[in-house]
Amino acid sequence: MNRNYQREMEAEIAALGGCRPRLLLHSCCGPCSSAVIERLCQHFQVTVYYYNPNIEPEAEYRHRLSEQERLLTLLPGGAALLTCEYDHAAFAAFAEKLAEEPEGGRRCLQCFALRLGETARVAATQGYPYFTTTLSVSPHKNAEILNQIGQAAGEKYGVKYLMADFKKKNGYLRSLQLSKEYGLYRQDYCGCLYSKRDATPAAEPPQPSRSPAP
C-alpha cells in the first residue's frame, strides 16, 4: 500500500498544537523552494539550507544561490538562509564512477543521500528539531525514495525528518506561479552535468570538473 506523505505531514503539523518549531529546509533552488517555503512558514520557523555540491559549473551554482537569496527577500514568512562553501568534490567523489548511470539511477540516489545527510548533520549540530527537503515538489522526483533517504539520515543524526510530498495539493503548480510572479530564473537541468547531458542528448558528453593536481 502506497503511503500518503502529504497526510503524514499534515498529521505531524497538527500534533504541534500551534507551536512553530525550527526547521532546516534543504533547498535545491529558488523556484522549487518557493511554494514549499510558503507552505512551511505557516507552521515552522524555517531556515533554508542551500547545500548542492552537484551543481556545475560553479557559475551556475552561484547564479542559483543568488536567486535563492533574492526570493527570500520577496516571500513573506521570514525564512532565513544558511549557506555553505561550494564543495563539488563531495559529489564528484562518487559521481564520476557512475557517469553512465541514467538520470534517476544510482548516481541520483547517492546525490540525494549526500545532500540530505549533510542537512541532517547540520540540523543536529545547530539544534534544529526538524529538517526536510524541497526536492519532492518536482514531478520528476520520487517522494517515496526521498522520504526513505531523509528518514534514514534523520535517524542517523537524531533529528526528525518531516515526511512530505510537496508536489501534492498543486505544490508544483504553485511553484510555477510564484516563479513567474517573482521573475525567478528556472534552470533547464537538474544541476549536475550528467543531468544536462541527459536533458540534451545531442550535446557532447560532459567533462566532470577535476581539482588540479597538488
URDA-V237686 format. One line per field, one symbol per residue. burial: I if it has 9 or more other C-alpha atoms within 8 Angstrom, else O. A space follows every 10 residues. Layout:
burial=???
This chain:
burial=OOOOIIOIIO OIIOOOOOOO IIIIIIIIII IIIIIIIIOI IOIIIIIIII IIIIIIOOOI IOOIIOIIIO IIOOIOOIIO IOOOOOOIIO IIOIIOOIOO OOIOOOIIII IIIIIIIIII IOIIOOOIII IIIIIIIIOO IOIOOIIOII IOIIIOIOII IIIIIIIIOO IIOIIIOIIO OOOIOOOOOO IIIIIIIIOO OOOOOOOOOO OOOO
